Amino acid sequence: MTNRPANTEDRLRETLDAVANGVRPTPDAYRHARREWIRRERRRRIILAILVALVFAVADAIGLWALNQTPDTPTIFNDPIPVRQNQPPRPSNWLPRP
């Protein structure tokens, strides 16, 4: 029983070595993989920029729509505006005449 795991490990190692020795990468495999990676990265960034612009435009549209839905009557300041009379400023030591 103690020989069996080593035997299985040796057979597995030999099999994986044979498979690895049979693999022949193409000369430009790295360049091809890098080109694919750069293309995917560029595509991700473009999609992200489009999504950010779309979210920004939708938020602006919702904000403008909400601002245009307000009633014509003022809701915050509904008190009448007080009318002030134009009076010249008085000096602090001014006293009315008797």
CNS distance restraints for C-alpha pairs under 8 A (distance, minus, plus):
assign (resid   1 and name CA) (resid   5 and name CA) 7.67 0.50 0.50
assign (resid   2 and name CA) (resid   6 and name CA) 7.52 0.50 0.50
assign (resid   3 and name CA) (resid   7 and name CA) 6.04 0.50 0.50
assign (resid   4 and name CA) (resid   8 and name CA) 6.03 0.50 0.50
assign (resid   5 and name CA) (resid   9 and name CA) 6.01 0.50 0.50
assign (resid   6 and name CA) (resid  10 and name CA) 6.01 0.50 0.50
assign (resid   7 and name CA) (resid  11 and name CA) 6.16 0.50 0.50
assign (resid   8 and name CA) (resid  12 and name CA) 6.07 0.50 0.50
assign (resid   9 and name CA) (resid  13 and name CA) 6.03 0.50 0.50
assign (resid  10 and name CA) (resid  14 and name CA) 6.11 0.50 0.50
assign (resid  11 and name CA) (resid  15 and name CA) 6.11 0.50 0.50
assign (resid  12 and name CA) (resid  16 and name CA) 6.14 0.50 0.50
assign (resid  13 and name CA) (resid  17 and name CA) 6.04 0.50 0.50
assign (resid  14 and name CA) (resid  18 and name CA) 6.15 0.50 0.50
assign (resid  15 and name CA) (resid  19 and name CA) 6.31 0.50 0.50
assign (resid  16 and name CA) (resid  20 and name CA) 6.02 0.50 0.50
assign (resid  17 and name CA) (resid  21 and name CA) 6.01 0.50 0.50
assign (resid  18 and name CA) (resid  22 and name CA) 6.28 0.50 0.50
assign (resid  19 and name CA) (resid  23 and name CA) 6.63 0.50 0.50
assign (resid  25 and name CA) (resid  29 and name CA) 6.51 0.50 0.50
assign (resid  28 and name CA) (resid  32 and name CA) 6.07 0.50 0.50
assign (resid  29 and name CA) (resid  33 and name CA) 6.10 0.50 0.50
assign (resid  30 and name CA) (resid  34 and name CA) 6.02 0.50 0.50
assign (resid  31 and name CA) (resid  35 and name CA) 5.99 0.50 0.50
assign (resid  32 and name CA) (resid  36 and name CA) 6.23 0.50 0.50
assign (resid  33 and name CA) (resid  37 and name CA) 6.16 0.50 0.50
assign (resid  34 and name CA) (resid  38 and name CA) 6.13 0.50 0.50
assign (resid  35 and name CA) (resid  39 and name CA) 6.12 0.50 0.50
assign (resid  36 and name CA) (resid  40 and name CA) 6.19 0.50 0.50
assign (resid  37 and name CA) (resid  41 and name CA) 6.11 0.50 0.50
assign (resid  38 and name CA) (resid  42 and name CA) 6.06 0.50 0.50
assign (resid  39 and name CA) (resid  43 and name CA) 6.14 0.50 0.50
assign (resid  40 and name CA) (resid  44 and name CA) 6.12 0.50 0.50
assign (resid  41 and name CA) (resid  45 and name CA) 6.28 0.50 0.50
assign (resid  42 and name CA) (resid  46 and name CA) 6.22 0.50 0.50
assign (resid  43 and name CA) (resid  47 and name CA) 6.15 0.50 0.50
assign (resid  44 and name CA) (resid  48 and name CA) 6.11 0.50 0.50
assign (resid  45 and name CA) (resid  49 and name CA) 6.13 0.50 0.50
assign (resid  46 and name CA) (resid  50 and name CA) 6.19 0.50 0.50
assign (resid  47 and name CA) (resid  51 and name CA) 6.16 0.50 0.50
assign (resid  48 and name CA) (resid  52 and name CA) 6.15 0.50 0.50
assign (resid  49 and name CA) (resid  53 and name CA) 6.19 0.50 0.50
assign (resid  50 and name CA) (resid  54 and name CA) 6.05 0.50 0.50
assign (resid  51 and name CA) (resid  55 and name CA) 6.10 0.50 0.50
assign (resid  52 and name CA) (resid  56 and name CA) 6.14 0.50 0.50
assign (resid  53 and name CA) (resid  57 and name CA) 6.10 0.50 0.50
assign (resid  54 and name CA) (resid  58 and name CA) 6.13 0.50 0.50
assign (resid  55 and name CA) (resid  59 and name CA) 6.08 0.50 0.50
assign (resid  56 and name CA) (resid  60 and name CA) 6.21 0.50 0.50
assign (resid  57 and name CA) (resid  61 and name CA) 6.13 0.50 0.50
assign (resid  58 and name CA) (resid  62 and name CA) 6.13 0.50 0.50
assign (resid  59 and name CA) (resid  63 and name CA) 6.13 0.50 0.50
assign (resid  60 and name CA) (resid  64 and name CA) 6.14 0.50 0.50
assign (resid  61 and name CA) (resid  65 and name CA) 6.04 0.50 0.50
assign (resid  62 and name CA) (resid  66 and name CA) 6.08 0.50 0.50
assign (resid  63 and name CA) (resid  67 and name CA) 6.20 0.50 0.50
assign (resid  64 and name CA) (resid  68 and name CA) 6.23 0.50 0.50
assign (resid  65 and name CA) (resid  69 and name CA) 6.38 0.50 0.50
assign (resid  66 and name CA) (resid  70 and name CA) 7.18 0.50 0.50
assign (resid  71 and name CA) (resid  75 and name CA) 7.95 0.50 0.50
assign (resid  74 and name CA) (resid  78 and name CA) 5.87 0.50 0.50
assign (resid  90 and name CA) (resid  94 and name CA) 6.57 0.50 0.50
